[in-house]
């Protein structure tokens, strides 16, 4: 059978977007601070949903399209995706399956970056400063995570704190910032917790790839690779556990004003910690199943926090 030629089709775009990751991270972060605006403020539902819709579209374009495009290119060129077990990790697999070519991804990345920069300029021209800032932060997160000279994903703790964290945090505070003209305490709590939750499951996401990342050129020294090199095999779990501890501290802060939200999120957090503690890091299928559970826990946490303000 003659293999199909790489092409930009609906199937290839769906593969590239990896909507599961977008829904359980970016969209969860948006909903966590949009729900309180619907339930606990006098804002019209139309205004809230209009802003939410723009944010959702932006999340798909920036997180789903641009970030995954640039990350696929970088990880394919370094070689780590070729060695990855490729269950949930290892990129979108559009390159490995021949669904798209590197050249196509490069063109898509260039055009998406230009389009998003033009949108940021348009937002600024129209006086929509918040949307302009959000777009630029999103572009920074995608570009700095994967592309040289930054390529922060290849350095321990840099990728998540300097690229992923600001993008997720801004997405979380966006709707209240735009509609209320301020960022209430509950917004900071939800946004911070959801951003760090995302970082925690990304650390678990990196566990099956740690051997592939060591073979990459340049070496992809993720926080997981660094921790395992420094503390031995059990160290692979430490980055995720560190972020779970930070979430626990944030929930203590939240409990002073929102005990119901904090207690519910705390129960979910305890189960997440249990999953990581008992995880067999050398069983790729097991890690993948636990990662799926963590994705669901992160989403439920975001919705729970958004429901109790």
Secondary structure as a PSIPRED ss2 file (coil, helix, strand):
# PSIPRED VFORMAT (PSIPRED V4.0)

   1 X C   1.000  0.000  0.000
   2 X C   1.000  0.000  0.000
   3 X C   1.000  0.000  0.000
   4 X C   1.000  0.000  0.000
   5 X C   1.000  0.000  0.000
   6 X C   1.000  0.000  0.000
   7 X C   1.000  0.000  0.000
   8 X C   1.000  0.000  0.000
   9 X C   1.000  0.000  0.000
  10 X H   0.000  1.000  0.000
  11 X H   0.000  1.000  0.000
  12 X H   0.000  1.000  0.000
  13 X H   0.000  1.000  0.000
  14 X H   0.000  1.000  0.000
  15 X H   0.000  1.000  0.000
  16 X H   0.000  1.000  0.000
  17 X H   0.000  1.000  0.000
  18 X C   1.000  0.000  0.000
  19 X H   0.000  1.000  0.000
  20 X H   0.000  1.000  0.000
  21 X H   0.000  1.000  0.000
  22 X H   0.000  1.000  0.000
  23 X H   0.000  1.000  0.000
  24 X H   0.000  1.000  0.000
  25 X H   0.000  1.000  0.000
  26 X H   0.000  1.000  0.000
  27 X H   0.000  1.000  0.000
  28 X H   0.000  1.000  0.000
  29 X H   0.000  1.000  0.000
  30 X H   0.000  1.000  0.000
  31 X H   0.000  1.000  0.000
  32 X H   0.000  1.000  0.000
  33 X H   0.000  1.000  0.000
  34 X H   0.000  1.000  0.000
  35 X H   0.000  1.000  0.000
  36 X H   0.000  1.000  0.000
  37 X H   0.000  1.000  0.000
  38 X H   0.000  1.000  0.000
  39 X H   0.000  1.000  0.000
  40 X H   0.000  1.000  0.000
  41 X C   1.000  0.000  0.000
  42 X C   1.000  0.000  0.000
  43 X C   1.000  0.000  0.000
  44 X C   1.000  0.000  0.000
  45 X H   0.000  1.000  0.000
  46 X H   0.000  1.000  0.000
  47 X H   0.000  1.000  0.000
  48 X H   0.000  1.000  0.000
  49 X H   0.000  1.000  0.000
  50 X H   0.000  1.000  0.000
  51 X H   0.000  1.000  0.000
  52 X H   0.000  1.000  0.000
  53 X H   0.000  1.000  0.000
  54 X H   0.000  1.000  0.000
  55 X H   0.000  1.000  0.000
  56 X H   0.000  1.000  0.000
  57 X H   0.000  1.000  0.000
  58 X H   0.000  1.000  0.000
  59 X H   0.000  1.000  0.000
  60 X H   0.000  1.000  0.000
  61 X H   0.000  1.000  0.000
  62 X H   0.000  1.000  0.000
  63 X H   0.000  1.000  0.000
  64 X H   0.000  1.000  0.000
  65 X H   0.000  1.000  0.000
  66 X H   0.000  1.000  0.000
  67 X H   0.000  1.000  0.000
  68 X H   0.000  1.000  0.000
  69 X H   0.000  1.000  0.000
  70 X H   0.000  1.000  0.000
  71 X H   0.000  1.000  0.000
  72 X H   0.000  1.000  0.000
  73 X H   0.000  1.000  0.000
  74 X H   0.000  1.000  0.000
  75 X H   0.000  1.000  0.000
  76 X H   0.000  1.000  0.000
  77 X H   0.000  1.000  0.000
  78 X H   0.000  1.000  0.000
  79 X C   1.000  0.000  0.000
  80 X H   0.000  1.000  0.000
  81 X H   0.000  1.000  0.000
  82 X H   0.000  1.000  0.000
  83 X H   0.000  1.000  0.000
  84 X C   1.000  0.000  0.000
  85 X C   1.000  0.000  0.000
  86 X C   1.000  0.000  0.000
  87 X C   1.000  0.000  0.000
  88 X C   1.000  0.000  0.000
  89 X C   1.000  0.000  0.000
  90 X C   1.000  0.000  0.000
  91 X C   1.000  0.000  0.000
  92 X C   1.000  0.000  0.000
  93 X C   1.000  0.000  0.000
  94 X C   1.000  0.000  0.000
  95 X C   1.000  0.000  0.000
  96 X C   1.000  0.000  0.000
  97 X C   1.000  0.000  0.000
  98 X C   1.000  0.000  0.000
  99 X C   1.000  0.000  0.000
 100 X C   1.000  0.000  0.000
 101 X C   1.000  0.000  0.000
 102 X H   0.000  1.000  0.000
 103 X H   0.000  1.000  0.000
 104 X H   0.000  1.000  0.000
 105 X H   0.000  1.000  0.000
 106 X H   0.000  1.000  0.000
 107 X H   0.000  1.000  0.000
 108 X H   0.000  1.000  0.000
 109 X H   0.000  1.000  0.000
 110 X H   0.000  1.000  0.000
 111 X H   0.000  1.000  0.000
 112 X H   0.000  1.000  0.000
 113 X H   0.000  1.000  0.000
 114 X H   0.000  1.000  0.000
 115 X H   0.000  1.000  0.000
 116 X H   0.000  1.000  0.000
 117 X H   0.000  1.000  0.000
 118 X H   0.000  1.000  0.000
 119 X H   0.000  1.000  0.000
 120 X H   0.000  1.000  0.000
 121 X H   0.000  1.000  0.000
 122 X H   0.000  1.000  0.000
 123 X H   0.000  1.000  0.000
 124 X H   0.000  1.000  0.000
 125 X H   0.000  1.000  0.000
 126 X C   1.000  0.000  0.000
 127 X C   1.000  0.000  0.000
 128 X C   1.000  0.000  0.000
 129 X H   0.000  1.000  0.000
 130 X H   0.000  1.000  0.000
 131 X H   0.000  1.000  0.000
 132 X H   0.000  1.000  0.000
 133 X H   0.000  1.000  0.000
 134 X H   0.000  1.000  0.000
 135 X H   0.000  1.000  0.000
 136 X H   0.000  1.000  0.000
 137 X H   0.000  1.000  0.000
 138 X H   0.000  1.000  0.000
 139 X H   0.000  1.000  0.000
 140 X H   0.000  1.000  0.000
 141 X H   0.000  1.000  0.000
 142 X H   0.000  1.000  0.000
 143 X H   0.000  1.000  0.000
 144 X H   0.000  1.000  0.000
 145 X H   0.000  1.000  0.000
 146 X H   0.000  1.000  0.000
 147 X C   1.000  0.000  0.000
 148 X C   1.000  0.000  0.000
 149 X C   1.000  0.000  0.000
 150 X C   1.000  0.000  0.000
 151 X C   1.000  0.000  0.000
 152 X H   0.000  1.000  0.000
 153 X H   0.000  1.000  0.000
 154 X H   0.000  1.000  0.000
 155 X C   1.000  0.000  0.000
 156 X C   1.000  0.000  0.000
 157 X C   1.000  0.000  0.000
 158 X H   0.000  1.000  0.000
 159 X H   0.000  1.000  0.000
 160 X H   0.000  1.000  0.000
 161 X H   0.000  1.000  0.000
 162 X H   0.000  1.000  0.000
 163 X H   0.000  1.000  0.000
 164 X H   0.000  1.000  0.000
 165 X H   0.000  1.000  0.000
 166 X H   0.000  1.000  0.000
 167 X H   0.000  1.000  0.000
 168 X H   0.000  1.000  0.000
 169 X H   0.000  1.000  0.000
 170 X H   0.000  1.000  0.000
 171 X H   0.000  1.000  0.000
 172 X H   0.000  1.000  0.000
 173 X H   0.000  1.000  0.000
 174 X H   0.000  1.000  0.000
 175 X H   0.000  1.000  0.000
 176 X H   0.000  1.000  0.000
 177 X H   0.000  1.000  0.000
 178 X H   0.000  1.000  0.000
 179 X H   0.000  1.000  0.000
 180 X H   0.000  1.000  0.000
 181 X C   1.000  0.000  0.000
 182 X C   1.000  0.000  0.000
 183 X C   1.000  0.000  0.000
 184 X C   1.000  0.000  0.000
 185 X H   0.000  1.000  0.000
 186 X H   0.000  1.000  0.000
 187 X H   0.000  1.000  0.000
 188 X H   0.000  1.000  0.000
 189 X H   0.000  1.000  0.000
 190 X H   0.000  1.000  0.000
 191 X H   0.000  1.000  0.000
 192 X H   0.000  1.000  0.000
 193 X H   0.000  1.000  0.000
 194 X H   0.000  1.000  0.000
 195 X H   0.000  1.000  0.000
 196 X H   0.000  1.000  0.000
 197 X H   0.000  1.000  0.000
 198 X H   0.000  1.000  0.000
 199 X H   0.000  1.000  0.000
 200 X H   0.000  1.000  0.000
 201 X H   0.000  1.000  0.000
 202 X H   0.000  1.000  0.000
 203 X H   0.000  1.000  0.000
 204 X H   0.000  1.000  0.000
 205 X H   0.000  1.000  0.000
 206 X H   0.000  1.000  0.000
 207 X H   0.000  1.000  0.000
 208 X C   1.000  0.000  0.000
 209 X C   1.000  0.000  0.000
 210 X H   0.000  1.000  0.000
 211 X H   0.000  1.000  0.000
 212 X H   0.000  1.000  0.000
 213 X H   0.000  1.000  0.000
 214 X H   0.000  1.000  0.000
 215 X H   0.000  1.000  0.000
 216 X C   1.000  0.000  0.000
 217 X C   1.000  0.000  0.000
 218 X C   1.000  0.000  0.000
 219 X C   1.000  0.000  0.000
 220 X C   1.000  0.000  0.000
 221 X C   1.000  0.000  0.000
 222 X C   1.000  0.000  0.000
 223 X H   0.000  1.000  0.000
 224 X H   0.000  1.000  0.000
 225 X H   0.000  1.000  0.000
 226 X H   0.000  1.000  0.000
 227 X H   0.000  1.000  0.000
 228 X H   0.000  1.000  0.000
 229 X H   0.000  1.000  0.000
 230 X H   0.000  1.000  0.000
 231 X H   0.000  1.000  0.000
 232 X C   1.000  0.000  0.000
 233 X H   0.000  1.000  0.000
 234 X H   0.000  1.000  0.000
 235 X H   0.000  1.000  0.000
 236 X H   0.000  1.000  0.000
 237 X H   0.000  1.000  0.000
 238 X H   0.000  1.000  0.000
 239 X H   0.000  1.000  0.000
 240 X H   0.000  1.000  0.000
 241 X H   0.000  1.000  0.000
 242 X H   0.000  1.000  0.000
 243 X H   0.000  1.000  0.000
 244 X H   0.000  1.000  0.000
 245 X H   0.000  1.000  0.000
 246 X H   0.000  1.000  0.000
 247 X H   0.000  1.000  0.000
 248 X H   0.000  1.000  0.000
 249 X H   0.000  1.000  0.000
 250 X H   0.000  1.000  0.000
 251 X H   0.000  1.000  0.000
 252 X H   0.000  1.000  0.000
 253 X H   0.000  1.000  0.000
 254 X H   0.000  1.000  0.000
 255 X H   0.000  1.000  0.000
 256 X C   1.000  0.000  0.000
 257 X C   1.000  0.000  0.000
 258 X C   1.000  0.000  0.000
 259 X H   0.000  1.000  0.000
 260 X H   0.000  1.000  0.000
 261 X H   0.000  1.000  0.000
 262 X H   0.000  1.000  0.000
 263 X H   0.000  1.000  0.000
 264 X H   0.000  1.000  0.000
 265 X H   0.000  1.000  0.000
 266 X H   0.000  1.000  0.000
 267 X H   0.000  1.000  0.000
 268 X H   0.000  1.000  0.000
 269 X H   0.000  1.000  0.000
 270 X H   0.000  1.000  0.000
 271 X H   0.000  1.000  0.000
 272 X H   0.000  1.000  0.000
 273 X H   0.000  1.000  0.000
 274 X H   0.000  1.000  0.000
 275 X H   0.000  1.000  0.000
 276 X H   0.000  1.000  0.000
 277 X H   0.000  1.000  0.000
 278 X H   0.000  1.000  0.000
 279 X C   1.000  0.000  0.000
 280 X C   1.000  0.000  0.000
 281 X C   1.000  0.000  0.000
 282 X C   1.000  0.000  0.000
 283 X C   1.000  0.000  0.000
 284 X H   0.000  1.000  0.000
 285 X H   0.000  1.000  0.000
 286 X H   0.000  1.000  0.000
 287 X H   0.000  1.000  0.000
 288 X H   0.000  1.000  0.000
 289 X H   0.000  1.000  0.000
 290 X H   0.000  1.000  0.000
 291 X H   0.000  1.000  0.000
 292 X H   0.000  1.000  0.000
 293 X H   0.000  1.000  0.000
 294 X H   0.000  1.000  0.000
 295 X H   0.000  1.000  0.000
 296 X H   0.000  1.000  0.000
 297 X H   0.000  1.000  0.000
 298 X H   0.000  1.000  0.000
 299 X H   0.000  1.000  0.000
 300 X H   0.000  1.000  0.000
 301 X H   0.000  1.000  0.000
 302 X H   0.000  1.000  0.000
 303 X H   0.000  1.000  0.000
 304 X H   0.000  1.000  0.000
 305 X H   0.000  1.000  0.000
 306 X H   0.000  1.000  0.000
 307 X H   0.000  1.000  0.000
 308 X C   1.000  0.000  0.000
 309 X C   1.000  0.000  0.000
